[in-house]
Structure formats: C-alpha cells, structure tokens
Amino acid sequence: MKPVESEKKDKDSESKILQAARKIFAKRGFGTARIDEIANEAGVNKAMIYYHFKSKDDLYAAVIDSFFGKRNEIFDGDDSKAGSSWERLTKAISIFIENVQTYSEEKTCIISREMASRGPIFQLMRDKYWVPTYEKFRALIHEGIKNGEFRTSESEDFITFTIFSHITFYNINEVTYRDSVIHSALYPLDYRKKMEAYLLGLLRKILCVKD
C-alpha cells in the first residue's frame, strides 16, 4: 500500500498533467500536440506522463472524461430517487447546469473541434456522455407523465431536448461571446440563476405543473 503522502503526490502530478494536456490539446489539436510539450507545460518529465497514462490517446481520453465525468452525480446521488417527479427533475436540472457551467475556453475548443470532425472521439462523447444523460432526463419526464404529475401534449423527446439544448448551448456559447459588447447582457453575474428560473418556468407551463 502506498503511503498517504505518496498517493497525494501522484494525484497532484496527474492533475497537473491533465491541466497541461487540456491547454496543449486545445491549442494544437490532438494530431499535432506533443507529449514533451505537455510535460514541459506541466513541469514534469515524459516518464511521469507515461506513469499515469499509457499513451497520448489514453491521456486525451482522460481529458475528455474530465469534462464529463461528474455527470453521474446528476441522477446517481444518494437522494436522486427522493421526492416527486418535479422535485427530482428540478434537482437534476440544477446539478446539470452546475456541471455544464464549468465550460472553459479550452473545453469549448476541444469539444467544438471534435463535434466538427465527427470522428471516434465525437462518437465517444455522444454515446458515453450525452445520450445517457439525455435518456435519463427523458425517463424522468416519462415517469411524471405516467404517474399523472405532468400533463402535456408535447412529446417526451421535445421536452427533453428543450432542457438539454437550452442548458448546453447557452453555456458553451459563453466563450463565443466573452469579448463581445453583448456579453454582459447575455451573461450577467447571476446568469445561472436566471437561466434556471427561466427554464423551470417554461417547463411548468409545458408540463402543467401545479404550484
């Protein structure tokens, strides 16, 4: 068993490597990014990178996973099954917004590049992260309709995509408008609370949720 101090050093070095890799992959793209450049940015030697990650592909996969890994908390928390369908839906939306709001310029650059390429990494993001999250939101909508808590003439998929696209695209575009004259109007300091309140108000009407 490793000493506690040794485990902490391992985690610290891995965190530095991931942080450096996000920066270099965003700047260079996967194809032209070099391991020695990532090592230099992280302040470690190449051997340390290969101690934590088997290959550049493995490191890139870890970077992608770092963007989405916490999404399991949205539906798999200790209290995710407690409460009414509406209470669970609002709680899931709040956690999803908090998770997605962590978009950075590096994250947006890497994800946008992969979306444009529609290559294997894009398919991984879609099938491993986006589709399961979408399906779990849809399951919550379906449950509420089935138990009579929600009443709507709209399709479950339309409602689910309204949630998914509104949160995701609003947040990912923050980087796009960051240096523009309209950024402060689109993204005030409390924009997360305003966006959440707007979305929940819209869903109340669509789902005919009673106060």
MIMIMI-292328 format. One line per field, with one value per atom (N, C-alpha, C): atom name; x, y, z. Coordinates in Angstrom, 1 decimal. Layout:
// residues N
guro c(CA, ...)
u c(X, ...)
v c(Y, ...)
w c(Z, ...)
This chain:
// residues 211
guro c(N, CA, C, N, CA, C, N, CA, C, N, CA, C, N, CA, C, N, CA, C, N, CA, C, N, CA, C, N, CA, C, N, CA, C, N, CA, C, N, CA, C, N, CA, C, N, CA, C, N, CA, C, N, CA, C, N, CA, C, N, CA, C, N, CA, C, N, CA, C, N, CA, C, N, CA, C, N, CA, C, N, CA, C, N, CA, C, N, CA, C, N, CA, C, N, CA, C, N, CA, C, N, CA, C, N, CA, C, N, CA, C, N, CA, C, N, CA, C, N, CA, C, N, CA, C, N, CA, C, N, CA, C, N, CA, C, N, CA, C, N, CA, C, N, CA, C, N, CA, C, N, CA, C, N, CA, C, N, CA, C, N, CA, C, N, CA, C, N, CA, C, N, CA, C, N, CA, C, N, CA, C, N, CA, C, N, CA, C, N, CA, C, N, CA, C, N, CA, C, N, CA, C, N, CA, C, N, CA, C, N, CA, C, N, CA, C, N, CA, C, N, CA, C, N, CA, C, N, CA, C, N, CA, C, N, CA, C, N, CA, C, N, CA, C, N, CA, C, N, CA, C, N, CA, C, N, CA, C, N, CA, C, N, CA, C, N, CA, C, N, CA, C, N, CA, C, N, CA, C, N, CA, C, N, CA, C, N, CA, C, N, CA, C, N, CA, C, N, CA, C, N, CA, C, N, CA, C, N, CA, C, N, CA, C, N, CA, C, N, CA, C, N, CA, C, N, CA, C, N, CA, C, N, CA, C, N, CA, C, N, CA, C, N, CA, C, N, CA, C, N, CA, C, N, CA, C, N, CA, C, N, CA, C, N, CA, C, N, CA, C, N, CA, C, N, CA, C, N, CA, C, N, CA, C, N, CA, C, N, CA, C, N, CA, C, N, CA, C, N, CA, C, N, CA, C, N, CA, C, N, CA, C, N, CA, C, N, CA, C, N, CA, C, N, CA, C, N, CA, C, N, CA, C, N, CA, C, N, CA, C, N, CA, C, N, CA, C, N, CA, C, N, CA, C, N, CA, C, N, CA, C, N, CA, C, N, CA, C, N, CA, C, N, CA, C, N, CA, C, N, CA, C, N, CA, C, N, CA, C, N, CA, C, N, CA, C, N, CA, C, N, CA, C, N, CA, C, N, CA, C, N, CA, C, N, CA, C, N, CA, C, N, CA, C, N, CA, C, N, CA, C, N, CA, C, N, CA, C, N, CA, C, N, CA, C, N, CA, C, N, CA, C, N, CA, C, N, CA, C, N, CA, C, N, CA, C, N, CA, C, N, CA, C, N, CA, C, N, CA, C, N, CA, C, N, CA, C, N, CA, C, N, CA, C, N, CA, C, N, CA, C, N, CA, C, N, CA, C, N, CA, C, N, CA, C, N, CA, C, N, CA, C, N, CA, C, N, CA, C, N, CA, C, N, CA, C, N, CA, C, N, CA, C, N, CA, C, N, CA, C, N, CA, C, N, CA, C, N, CA, C, N, CA, C, N, CA, C, N, CA, C, N, CA, C, N, CA, C, N, CA, C, N, CA, C, N, CA, C, N, CA, C, N, CA, C, N, CA, C, N, CA, C, N, CA, C, N, CA, C, N, CA, C, N, CA, C, N, CA, C, N, CA, C, N, CA, C, N, CA, C, N, CA, C, N, CA, C)
u c(0.8, 0.0, 0.9, 0.5, 1.3, 1.1, 2.1, 1.9, 1.0, 0.3, -0.7, 0.0, 1.2, 1.9, 2.3, 2.6, 3.0, 1.7, 0.6, -0.7, -1.1, -0.8, -1.2, -0.3, 1.0, 1.9, 1.5, 1.1, 0.6, -0.6, -1.6, -2.8, -2.4, -1.5, -1.1, -0.5, 0.4, 1.1, 0.2, -0.8, -1.8, -2.7, -3.0, -3.9, -3.1, -1.8, -1.0, -0.9, -0.7, -0.6, -1.9, -3.1, -4.4, -4.6, -4.2, -4.4, -3.6, -2.3, -1.4, -1.9, -2.4, -2.9, -4.1, -5.0, -6.2, -5.7, -4.7, -4.2, -3.6, -2.7, -2.0, -2.9, -3.8, -4.7, -5.7, -6.1, -6.9, -6.2, -4.9, -4.1, -3.7, -3.2, -2.6, -3.6, -4.6, -5.3, -4.6, -5.4, -4.8, -3.6, -3.8, -2.8, -1.4, -1.3, 0.0, 0.5, -0.4, 0.1, 1.2, 2.2, 3.3, 3.5, 3.8, 3.9, 4.9, 6.1, 7.1, 6.7, 5.8, 5.3, 4.3, 3.5, 2.6, 3.4, 4.5, 5.4, 6.0, 6.5, 7.1, 6.1, 4.9, 3.8, 3.5, 3.5, 3.1, 4.2, 5.4, 6.6, 7.0, 6.8, 7.2, 8.0, 8.6, 9.3, 8.3, 8.7, 7.8, 7.5, 8.5, 8.3, 7.1, 6.9, 5.8, 4.5, 4.4, 3.2, 2.8, 3.8, 3.6, 3.4, 3.8, 3.5, 2.0, 1.4, -0.1, -0.9, -0.4, -1.2, -0.4, -1.0, -0.3, 0.2, -0.5, -0.2, -0.9, -0.6, -1.2, -2.7, -3.1, -4.6, -5.2, -4.5, -5.1, -5.2, -4.2, -4.2, -5.3, -5.5, -6.6, -8.0, -8.1, -9.4, -9.7, -8.6, -8.7, -9.1, -8.6, -9.0, -10.5, -11.0, -12.4, -13.2, -12.8, -13.5, -13.6, -12.6, -12.5, -13.6, -14.0, -15.0, -16.4, -16.6, -18.0, -18.2, -17.1, -17.1, -18.1, -18.4, -19.2, -20.7, -21.0, -22.5, -23.2, -22.5, -23.2, -23.9, -23.4, -23.9, -25.3, -25.7, -27.0, -28.1, -27.9, -29.0, -28.7, -27.4, -27.0, -26.6, -27.0, -26.7, -27.5, -27.2, -27.9, -29.4, -29.7, -31.1, -31.7, -31.2, -31.7, -33.1, -33.4, -34.7, -35.8, -35.4, -36.4, -37.2, -38.4, -39.3, -40.1, -40.9, -41.8, -41.1, -41.7, -41.0, -40.6, -41.4, -41.0, -39.8, -39.8, -38.7, -37.4, -37.5, -36.3, -35.8, -36.7, -36.4, -35.7, -36.2, -35.6, -34.2, -34.1, -32.8, -31.8, -32.2, -31.3, -30.9, -31.8, -31.5, -30.5, -30.7, -29.8, -28.3, -28.2, -26.9, -26.3, -27.2, -26.7, -26.2, -26.9, -26.4, -25.1, -25.0, -23.7, -22.6, -22.8, -21.8, -21.4, -22.4, -22.1, -21.5, -21.8, -21.3, -19.8, -19.2, -17.7, -17.0, -17.8, -17.1, -16.1, -14.9, -13.8, -13.5, -12.6, -12.2, -11.6, -10.8, -10.1, -11.1, -12.0, -13.1, -13.9, -14.3, -15.2, -14.4, -13.1, -12.3, -12.2, -11.9, -11.7, -13.0, -14.1, -15.3, -15.8, -15.7, -16.2, -15.4, -14.1, -13.3, -13.7, -14.0, -14.4, -15.8, -16.7, -18.0, -17.9, -17.0, -16.9, -16.3, -15.4, -14.7, -15.7, -16.6, -17.5, -16.7, -15.5, -14.7, -15.0, -14.1, -14.3, -14.5, -13.7, -13.9, -15.3, -15.7, -17.1, -18.1, -17.9, -18.9, -18.8, -17.6, -17.4, -18.2, -18.0, -18.7, -20.2, -20.7, -22.1, -22.7, -22.1, -22.6, -22.4, -21.3, -20.9, -21.5, -21.6, -22.0, -23.3, -23.4, -24.6, -25.9, -25.8, -27.0, -27.5, -26.7, -27.2, -27.8, -27.2, -27.8, -29.1, -29.2, -30.5, -31.6, -31.2, -32.1, -32.6, -31.8, -32.2, -33.1, -32.9, -33.8, -35.2, -35.1, -36.4, -37.1, -36.4, -37.0, -37.8, -37.2, -37.9, -39.2, -39.1, -40.3, -41.4, -40.9, -41.9, -42.5, -41.8, -42.3, -43.4, -43.1, -44.0, -45.3, -45.2, -46.4, -47.2, -46.5, -47.2, -47.9, -47.3, -48.0, -49.0, -49.1, -50.1, -49.7, -48.4, -47.9, -47.7, -47.3, -47.2, -48.3, -48.8, -49.8, -49.4, -49.2, -48.7, -49.1, -49.2, -49.4, -48.2, -47.0, -45.8, -45.1, -44.2, -43.6, -42.5, -42.2, -41.2, -39.8, -39.5, -38.3, -38.1, -39.2, -39.2, -38.9, -39.5, -39.3, -37.9, -37.4, -36.1, -35.1, -35.2, -34.2, -34.3, -35.5, -35.6, -34.7, -34.7, -33.8, -32.4, -32.1, -30.7, -30.0, -30.7, -30.1, -30.0, -31.0, -31.0, -29.8, -29.6, -28.5, -27.2, -27.0, -25.7, -25.3, -26.1, -25.7, -25.6, -26.4, -26.3, -24.9, -24.5, -23.3, -22.1, -22.1, -20.9, -20.7, -21.7, -21.6, -21.1, -20.9, -20.4, -19.0, -18.2, -16.8, -16.9, -17.9, -18.0, -18.2, -19.0, -19.4, -18.6, -17.6, -16.8, -16.3, -15.7, -15.1, -16.0, -17.3, -18.2, -18.9, -19.5, -20.2, -21.5, -22.0, -23.3, -23.1, -21.8, -21.6, -22.2, -22.1, -22.6, -24.1, -24.7, -26.2, -26.7, -25.9, -26.3, -25.8, -24.8, -24.2, -23.9, -24.9, -24.7, -24.1, -23.7, -23.1, -24.0, -25.3, -26.2, -26.9, -26.3, -26.9, -27.4, -26.6, -27.0, -28.4, -28.6, -29.9, -31.0, -30.7, -31.7, -32.1, -31.1, -31.3, -32.2, -31.8, -32.5, -33.9, -34.2, -35.5, -36.4, -35.8, -36.5, -36.9, -35.9, -36.2, -37.2, -37.2, -38.2, -39.5, -39.6, -40.9, -41.5, -40.6, -41.1, -41.6, -40.9, -41.3, -42.6, -42.7, -44.0, -45.2, -45.0, -46.1, -46.3, -45.2, -45.3, -45.8, -45.4, -45.8, -47.1, -47.6, -48.8, -48.6, -47.4, -47.1, -47.8, -48.5, -49.2, -48.3, -48.5, -47.7, -47.9)
v c(-1.2, 0.0, 1.3, 2.2, 3.4, 4.3, 5.0, 6.0, 7.1, 7.7, 8.8, 9.9, 10.3, 11.4, 11.0, 9.8, 9.3, 9.4, 9.0, 9.0, 10.4, 11.3, 12.7, 13.3, 13.0, 13.4, 12.9, 11.6, 11.0, 11.8, 12.1, 12.8, 14.2, 14.9, 16.2, 16.2, 15.3, 15.3, 14.9, 14.0, 13.7, 14.9, 15.6, 16.8, 17.9, 18.0, 19.0, 18.6, 17.3, 16.7, 17.0, 16.7, 16.9, 18.3, 19.2, 20.6, 21.1, 20.6, 21.0, 20.4, 19.2, 18.5, 19.2, 19.7, 20.4, 21.7, 22.4, 23.6, 23.3, 22.3, 22.0, 21.4, 20.5, 19.9, 20.9, 21.9, 22.9, 23.8, 24.1, 24.9, 24.2, 23.0, 22.3, 21.3, 20.8, 19.7, 18.4, 17.3, 16.0, 15.6, 15.8, 15.3, 16.0, 17.3, 18.0, 18.2, 17.9, 18.1, 17.0, 17.4, 16.5, 16.3, 15.1, 14.7, 15.5, 15.8, 16.6, 18.0, 18.6, 19.9, 19.9, 18.8, 18.7, 18.5, 17.7, 17.5, 18.8, 19.6, 20.9, 21.9, 21.9, 22.7, 22.3, 21.0, 20.5, 20.6, 20.8, 20.8, 19.4, 18.4, 17.0, 16.5, 15.3, 14.7, 13.7, 13.3, 12.5, 11.1, 10.6, 9.4, 9.4, 10.6, 10.8, 10.7, 11.3, 11.2, 9.8, 9.0, 7.6, 6.7, 7.2, 6.5, 6.6, 7.7, 7.9, 7.5, 7.7, 7.4, 6.6, 5.5, 4.6, 5.2, 6.2, 6.7, 8.1, 8.8, 10.1, 9.9, 8.8, 8.5, 8.3, 7.7, 7.4, 8.8, 9.6, 10.9, 11.8, 11.8, 12.5, 12.0, 10.7, 10.2, 10.6, 10.7, 11.2, 12.7, 13.5, 14.9, 15.0, 14.2, 14.2, 13.8, 12.7, 12.2, 13.3, 14.1, 15.1, 16.2, 16.3, 17.3, 16.8, 15.5, 14.9, 14.0, 13.6, 12.5, 12.7, 14.0, 14.3, 14.2, 13.9, 13.8, 12.7, 11.7, 10.6, 11.2, 12.3, 12.8, 13.4, 13.6, 14.2, 13.3, 12.0, 11.0, 9.9, 9.8, 8.7, 9.0, 10.3, 10.7, 9.9, 10.1, 9.4, 9.7, 11.0, 11.4, 11.6, 11.0, 11.2, 10.6, 9.6, 8.9, 9.5, 10.5, 11.0, 12.2, 12.3, 13.4, 13.1, 14.0, 13.9, 14.0, 13.7, 13.7, 15.1, 16.1, 17.5, 17.9, 17.5, 17.8, 17.2, 15.9, 15.3, 15.9, 16.3, 16.9, 18.3, 19.1, 20.4, 20.2, 19.2, 18.9, 18.5, 17.6, 17.2, 18.3, 19.2, 20.3, 21.3, 21.5, 22.4, 21.8, 20.5, 19.8, 19.9, 19.6, 19.6, 21.0, 22.0, 23.4, 23.7, 23.3, 23.5, 22.7, 21.5, 20.7, 21.4, 21.7, 22.3, 23.7, 24.4, 25.8, 25.9, 24.7, 24.7, 24.8, 25.1, 25.3, 26.3, 26.0, 26.9, 27.1, 28.0, 28.2, 26.9, 26.3, 25.0, 23.9, 23.8, 22.7, 23.0, 24.2, 24.6, 24.3, 24.7, 24.5, 23.0, 22.2, 20.7, 20.1, 20.4, 19.8, 20.2, 21.5, 22.0, 21.4, 21.2, 20.6, 19.2, 18.4, 17.0, 16.9, 17.9, 17.9, 18.1, 19.0, 19.3, 18.1, 17.4, 16.3, 15.0, 14.9, 13.7, 12.4, 12.4, 11.2, 10.4, 9.4, 8.5, 9.1, 10.3, 10.9, 11.6, 12.2, 12.7, 11.7, 10.5, 9.4, 8.9, 8.9, 8.6, 9.5, 10.8, 11.9, 11.7, 11.5, 11.4, 10.2, 9.0, 7.7, 7.4, 7.9, 7.6, 8.7, 10.0, 11.0, 11.7, 12.2, 12.9, 12.1, 11.0, 10.2, 9.6, 9.0, 8.5, 9.6, 10.8, 11.9, 12.3, 12.4, 12.7, 11.6, 10.4, 9.3, 9.3, 9.7, 9.8, 10.9, 12.1, 13.2, 12.8, 12.1, 11.6, 10.6, 9.8, 8.8, 9.6, 10.6, 11.4, 12.1, 12.6, 13.2, 12.1, 10.9, 9.8, 9.4, 9.3, 8.9, 9.9, 11.2, 12.2, 12.2, 11.9, 11.8, 10.6, 9.5, 8.2, 8.2, 8.9, 8.9, 10.1, 10.8, 11.9, 13.2, 13.3, 14.6, 15.6, 15.1, 16.0, 15.8, 16.9, 16.7, 17.6, 17.0, 17.8, 17.1, 17.9, 17.4, 17.3, 17.8, 17.7, 16.3, 16.0, 14.7, 14.7, 13.6, 13.5, 13.9, 13.6, 13.9, 15.4, 16.1, 17.5, 18.2, 17.8, 18.4, 18.1, 16.9, 16.6, 17.4, 17.5, 18.3, 19.7, 20.2, 21.6, 21.9, 20.9, 21.0, 20.9, 19.9, 19.5, 20.6, 21.1, 22.0, 23.4, 23.8, 25.1, 25.3, 24.3, 24.4, 24.3, 23.3, 23.0, 24.2, 24.6, 25.5, 26.9, 27.3, 28.6, 28.7, 27.7, 27.7, 27.6, 26.8, 26.6, 27.9, 28.7, 29.9, 31.1, 30.9, 32.0, 32.3, 31.3, 31.6, 32.4, 32.0, 32.7, 34.2, 34.6, 36.0, 36.7, 36.0, 36.6, 38.0, 38.2, 39.5, 40.5, 40.2, 41.0, 42.0, 43.0, 44.1, 43.6, 42.4, 41.9, 40.9, 40.6, 39.5, 39.8, 41.0, 41.4, 41.3, 41.5, 41.4, 40.0, 39.1, 37.7, 36.9, 37.3, 36.5, 37.4, 37.9, 38.7, 37.8, 38.3, 37.5, 36.4, 36.7, 35.7, 35.0, 34.8, 34.2, 32.8, 32.1, 30.7, 30.6, 31.5, 31.5, 32.0, 33.0, 33.5, 32.4, 31.7, 30.7, 29.5, 29.1, 28.1, 28.4, 29.7, 30.1, 30.2, 30.7, 30.8, 29.4, 28.4, 27.1, 26.4, 26.5, 25.9, 26.5, 27.8, 28.5, 28.0, 27.8, 27.3, 25.8, 25.0, 23.6, 23.5, 24.4, 24.4, 24.5, 25.4, 25.6, 24.4, 23.9, 22.8, 21.6, 21.3, 20.1, 20.3, 21.5, 21.9, 21.5, 21.9, 21.6, 22.6, 22.1, 23.0, 23.5, 24.7, 25.2, 24.5)
w c(0.0, 0.0, 0.0, -0.8, -0.9, 0.3, 0.8, 1.9, 1.4, 2.3, 2.0, 1.3, 1.7, 1.1, -0.4, -0.6, -2.0, -2.9, -2.4, -3.1, -3.5, -2.5, -2.8, -3.9, -3.9, -4.9, -6.3, -6.3, -7.6, -8.1, -7.2, -7.6, -8.1, -7.4, -7.7, -9.1, -9.4, -10.7, -11.8, -11.5, -12.5, -12.8, -11.8, -12.0, -12.8, -12.6, -13.3, -14.8, -15.0, -16.4, -17.1, -16.5, -17.2, -17.5, -16.6, -16.8, -18.0, -18.0, -19.1, -20.4, -20.4, -21.6, -22.2, -21.3, -21.8, -22.6, -22.0, -22.6, -24.0, -24.0, -25.3, -26.3, -25.9, -26.9, -27.5, -26.6, -27.1, -28.1, -27.9, -28.7, -30.0, -29.9, -31.0, -31.8, -31.0, -31.6, -31.2, -31.3, -30.9, -31.8, -33.1, -34.0, -33.9, -33.6, -33.6, -32.1, -31.1, -29.8, -29.5, -28.8, -28.5, -27.0, -26.6, -25.2, -24.5, -25.2, -24.5, -24.2, -25.1, -24.8, -23.6, -23.5, -22.4, -21.1, -21.2, -20.0, -19.6, -20.5, -20.2, -19.6, -20.1, -19.5, -18.1, -17.9, -16.6, -15.6, -16.1, -15.2, -14.7, -15.6, -15.2, -16.4, -16.2, -17.3, -18.1, -19.3, -20.1, -19.4, -18.6, -17.9, -16.9, -16.3, -15.4, -16.1, -17.3, -18.0, -18.4, -18.8, -19.1, -17.9, -16.7, -15.5, -15.2, -15.5, -15.3, -16.5, -17.7, -18.9, -19.9, -20.4, -21.3, -22.6, -23.1, -24.4, -24.5, -25.6, -25.9, -26.1, -26.7, -26.8, -25.4, -24.6, -23.2, -22.5, -22.6, -22.0, -22.5, -23.9, -24.5, -24.0, -23.9, -23.4, -21.9, -21.2, -19.8, -19.7, -20.7, -20.8, -21.1, -22.0, -22.4, -21.2, -20.5, -19.4, -18.3, -18.1, -17.1, -17.3, -18.6, -18.9, -18.5, -18.6, -18.4, -17.2, -16.6, -15.5, -14.4, -14.0, -12.9, -13.2, -14.5, -14.8, -14.2, -13.7, -12.9, -11.7, -11.1, -9.9, -10.1, -11.4, -11.7, -11.3, -11.6, -11.4, -10.4, -10.0, -9.2, -7.8, -7.3, -6.0, -5.0, -3.7, -2.6, -2.6, -2.9, -2.8, -4.1, -5.2, -6.5, -6.8, -5.9, -6.0, -5.1, -4.3, -3.3, -3.9, -3.4, -3.9, -5.0, -5.4, -6.6, -7.9, -9.0, -10.3, -10.6, -10.2, -10.5, -9.6, -8.3, -7.4, -7.9, -8.4, -8.9, -10.2, -11.0, -12.3, -12.1, -11.2, -10.9, -10.3, -9.4, -8.8, -9.8, -10.8, -11.8, -12.7, -13.0, -13.9, -13.2, -11.9, -11.2, -11.2, -11.0, -11.0, -12.4, -13.4, -14.8, -15.2, -14.8, -15.0, -14.4, -13.1, -12.4, -13.1, -13.6, -14.3, -15.6, -16.4, -17.7, -17.6, -16.5, -16.4, -16.3, -16.1, -15.9, -17.3, -18.4, -19.7, -19.6, -20.2, -20.3, -21.8, -22.1, -23.5, -24.0, -23.2, -23.6, -23.8, -22.9, -23.0, -24.3, -24.5, -25.6, -26.9, -27.0, -28.2, -28.5, -27.5, -27.8, -28.2, -27.5, -27.8, -29.2, -29.5, -30.8, -31.9, -31.7, -32.7, -33.0, -31.9, -32.1, -32.7, -32.4, -33.0, -34.5, -34.9, -36.3, -37.0, -36.4, -37.1, -37.2, -36.2, -36.1, -36.2, -35.6, -35.6, -34.4, -34.1, -32.9, -31.6, -31.3, -30.0, -29.9, -31.0, -31.0, -30.7, -31.4, -31.1, -29.7, -29.1, -27.7, -26.8, -27.0, -26.2, -26.4, -27.6, -27.8, -27.1, -27.4, -26.9, -25.4, -24.9, -23.5, -22.5, -23.0, -22.1, -22.4, -23.6, -24.0, -24.1, -24.8, -25.0, -23.6, -22.8, -21.5, -20.6, -20.6, -19.9, -20.4, -21.7, -22.4, -22.0, -22.1, -21.8, -20.4, -19.4, -18.0, -17.8, -18.5, -18.4, -19.0, -20.1, -20.7, -19.8, -19.1, -18.2, -17.1, -16.6, -15.6, -16.1, -17.3, -18.0, -18.1, -18.6, -18.9, -17.6, -16.5, -15.2, -14.7, -14.9, -14.4, -15.2, -16.5, -17.3, -17.0, -16.8, -16.5, -15.1, -14.1, -12.8, -12.7, -13.7, -13.7, -13.2, -12.8, -12.2, -13.3, -14.5, -15.6, -16.6, -17.2, -18.3, -19.4, -20.6, -21.7, -23.0, -24.1, -25.4, -26.2, -25.6, -26.3, -26.1, -27.1, -27.0, -25.9, -25.3, -24.3, -24.8, -26.1, -26.7, -26.9, -27.3, -27.5, -26.2, -25.1, -23.8, -23.3, -23.5, -23.0, -23.8, -25.1, -25.9, -25.6, -25.2, -24.7, -23.5, -22.6, -21.4, -21.8, -22.5, -22.9, -23.7, -24.7, -25.7, -25.0, -24.3, -23.7, -22.7, -21.9, -20.9, -21.6, -22.5, -23.1, -24.0, -24.9, -25.9, -25.3, -24.4, -23.7, -23.1, -22.3, -21.6, -22.5, -23.5, -24.4, -25.2, -25.5, -26.2, -25.4, -24.1, -23.2, -23.7, -24.1, -24.6, -25.9, -26.8, -28.1, -27.9, -26.9, -26.8, -25.7, -25.1, -24.0, -24.2, -25.4, -25.7, -26.5, -26.6, -27.4, -26.5, -27.2, -26.5, -25.9, -26.3, -25.7, -24.6, -24.3, -23.3, -21.9, -21.5, -20.1, -20.1, -21.2, -21.3, -21.3, -22.0, -22.2, -20.9, -20.3, -19.2, -18.0, -17.3, -16.1, -15.0, -13.9, -12.9, -12.3, -12.3, -11.8, -13.0, -14.1, -15.3, -15.0, -14.2, -14.0, -13.3, -12.3, -11.5, -12.5, -13.3, -14.2, -15.3, -15.8, -16.8, -16.2, -15.0, -14.3, -14.0, -13.6, -13.3, -14.6, -15.6, -16.9, -17.4, -17.4, -17.9, -17.0, -15.7, -14.9, -15.1, -15.3, -15.6, -16.9, -17.9, -19.2, -19.0, -18.3, -18.1, -17.3, -16.3, -15.6, -16.5, -17.5, -18.4, -19.4, -19.9, -20.8, -20.2, -18.9, -18.2, -17.3, -17.3, -16.5, -15.0, -14.5, -13.1, -12.2, -11.2, -10.2, -9.1, -8.6, -7.6, -6.3)
